[in-house]
């Protein structure tokens, strides 16, 4: 079963920011600018993402990865996103 993460980032170098954005959008379901919703199927996929991120960022950058659990509070139009294994959302 996949776990859902919210990843917020602040990358100071415009070149690094583009590389980080491209990497995260490979995993992302949706988001806004520097905050993305990312479903990951297993721990291996999370470890791979972490390894790839660590290769791109430096100490002056900031990346926060928050695991979303079942006690999430939603407001307004927000809704719990459902991901089915094998479904590709474009």
Backbone torsions as a table, in degrees:
resi	resn	phi	psi	omega
1	UNK	NA	134.4	-176.8
2	UNK	-77.8	152.5	173.7
3	UNK	-108.8	153.0	-177.5
4	UNK	-111.1	140.7	-178.0
5	UNK	-130.4	149.1	169.3
6	UNK	-111.7	126.2	-179.8
7	UNK	-118.6	122.7	177.8
8	UNK	-115.0	134.8	-177.7
9	UNK	-138.1	152.8	176.1
10	UNK	-139.8	103.6	-176.4
11	UNK	-110.2	122.3	-173.2
12	UNK	-72.8	-36.9	-179.9
13	UNK	-83.5	125.6	178.5
14	UNK	-57.4	-37.3	179.4
15	UNK	-65.9	-45.2	178.1
16	UNK	-66.1	-37.3	179.7
17	UNK	-60.0	-40.6	178.1
18	UNK	-63.3	-44.1	-179.9
19	UNK	-64.4	-42.4	178.6
20	UNK	-64.8	-45.5	179.8
21	UNK	-58.1	-46.5	179.3
22	UNK	-59.9	-44.2	179.0
23	UNK	-61.3	-49.4	-176.2
24	UNK	-66.3	-35.7	179.3
25	UNK	-69.5	-16.7	172.5
26	UNK	-66.8	-28.3	-178.0
27	UNK	-101.0	-24.1	-166.1
28	UNK	-73.2	148.1	171.5
29	UNK	-92.9	-38.8	-179.5
30	UNK	-175.3	179.3	178.8
31	UNK	157.6	-170.0	-180.0
32	UNK	-136.4	123.2	177.3
33	UNK	42.8	-98.5	-173.6
34	UNK	-106.9	21.9	174.4
35	UNK	-132.8	120.9	-174.7
36	UNK	-126.3	150.6	172.6
37	UNK	-99.7	125.3	-175.3
38	UNK	-133.4	118.0	172.9
39	UNK	-89.2	133.0	176.9
40	UNK	-123.4	133.3	-172.1
41	UNK	-72.3	-30.7	-175.0
42	UNK	-159.9	176.7	-178.5
43	UNK	-64.9	-32.9	179.7
44	UNK	-61.8	-42.2	179.2
45	UNK	-65.7	-39.3	176.6
46	UNK	-63.7	-44.9	179.2
47	UNK	-61.4	-40.1	178.1
48	UNK	-63.0	-46.0	178.2
49	UNK	-60.2	-45.1	179.8
50	UNK	-61.4	-43.0	179.0
51	UNK	-61.8	-44.6	-179.4
52	UNK	-66.4	-39.4	178.2
53	UNK	-64.5	-45.7	-178.4
54	UNK	-60.0	-30.2	178.9
55	UNK	-73.2	-19.5	-176.2
56	UNK	-97.9	-31.0	-171.3
57	UNK	-97.7	162.4	174.5
58	UNK	-125.8	178.2	-173.3
59	UNK	-58.5	-29.8	-177.7
60	UNK	-77.8	-11.1	179.5
61	UNK	-86.5	165.1	179.3
62	UNK	-136.9	127.5	175.7
63	UNK	-134.1	123.9	177.6
64	UNK	-114.0	126.3	179.1
65	UNK	-116.6	119.0	-175.5
66	UNK	-118.7	121.8	176.9
67	UNK	-78.4	127.9	-180.0
68	UNK	-87.8	128.5	178.9
69	UNK	-112.0	-177.9	-173.6
70	UNK	-71.3	-10.1	-178.9
71	UNK	-96.7	27.7	180.0
72	UNK	-65.6	139.2	175.8
73	UNK	-100.9	127.4	-178.2
74	UNK	-115.5	143.3	-179.7
75	UNK	-133.0	156.8	177.2
76	UNK	62.8	-131.8	-178.4
77	UNK	-83.2	-3.1	-177.1
78	UNK	-59.9	142.0	179.7
79	UNK	-143.4	151.3	176.6
80	UNK	-67.2	126.1	-178.9
81	UNK	-83.7	136.4	179.3
82	UNK	-107.6	133.4	177.7
83	UNK	-123.2	125.6	175.9
84	UNK	-101.3	136.5	179.1
85	UNK	-58.4	132.7	178.1
86	UNK	90.6	-4.9	179.8
87	UNK	-92.6	132.6	176.6
88	UNK	-110.1	124.1	-179.3
89	UNK	-105.2	122.5	-178.6
90	UNK	-117.0	NA	NA
